[in-house]
Amino acid sequence: MAHYLLSVHSVDGEVREPPTEERMRESQRLLGDVERDLKATGAWVFSARLADHAEARVVREAGDDVLTTDGPFAEGKEHIGGFYLIEAADLAAALGWAARVTAAIHVPIEVRALAGFA
């Protein structure tokens, strides 16, 4: 089994119609179903929602010093808002889980295999 990172993305300034209360409940139900199935099949390893990207800090070397700066490392409009770490037989299986997550929460999901965890 390989390990895959399913990263949940958001886009600053993306204009989306606010979801209705019914749509929010349906998304929560679908996401709960996905997470329950991930755990029931043994595919779930870990998942988490991240704090707002504006709260990020970057630590880097600068000569003999170490600098800490505010904000995310990458300057851009797209940010990771959370992730799932899963085990899957292959990329097709990982993509299947990602399809269920995106159908539940309606945001892009990036799928990447972890190097060295075949």
N, C-alpha and C positions, 0 to 999 in steps of 0.2 A: 504494500500500500504506500502511496506517495502522500506527502503533505502539501496542502495548497492554502494560500492566503486569499480569501475573498474580501477585498477591500471595498467599503461602501463610500461612494463619492458624493460630494455636494458641490455646487457651483455658486459662488458669490454673485448676487445680483440677478440670478436666474428668476425670471418672472413666471411664477406658477400660480394657478388659481388655488386659493386656500381650500384645503379639503373640507368636506362637510363632516359633521360629527359621525354620520353613518359610514362614510369612507374611512375615517380614522379608526373606527371600531373594526371595520373589515380588514384593514391593513394590520392592525394589532393581532387579530385572530389568525390571519394567514401567516404572519411572522411567527406567532406562537406555535402554529402547526409545523412550520419548517424546523424550528428549533427543537421541538419535541421529536420529530422524525430524525433529525441529525443525531440526537442523543440515543434514541431507540435503536438506530442502526449501527451505532459505534463510530459514526463519522465525525462527531463533534469532538474537538480537542479543547478549544477555548474561544471565547468571543468577548468583545467589549465595545462600548460606545466611548468615543473620545471627547474630551472637553473641547470647547471652541478653539479653533486654530489660532485665534488672536492671543490665547493664553500660552502658546508654545514658546519655548526658549531654545536657542541654538548655542551649543558650546563647541568651540573650535580652537585649535592652536594658531598662534600668531607669533612666529619666531619662538622665543623662550617663554612667552606668556600664553595664558589661556583666557579667551574672551567669551563672554556670555552676552548674547544680543536677544532682544525681544522679537517675537513673531515667528512664523513658520520658516523653515529653511528655504523652501522654494517660494519665490515670488510668483503669485498667480492667482487666478480666480477659482481654481479647482482644489479641493481639499479632501483629505480622508476624514470621514466622520466616525468611522468604526470599522470593525473587521471581524471575520470568522477565521479561525485556523481549523482546518478539517483534514481528515484522512479520506482518500478516495482511491479507488482501483486505478483510475486513469484520468486524463484530462476531460474526457467526455462526461464522466461521472461528476467531476468538479463543476463543469459547466452546467450540468443539470441542477445541482444545488444552487448555483448562482442565478439561474433562471427563476427558480422559485423565490429567492430573496428579492430579486428586482421586481417580480410580479407582485410581491407583497408591499414593498415600500416605494416603488416607482422612481428609483434613482439608479444610476449606473453602478455596476459591480465589476471590478477588475479581478481577474483570476490569474494567479501566478504560483507556479510550483516553487517549493522551497528547495534550494540547491543542496544536494547531498543527503536528501531524505527519501530515497527511492523505495 
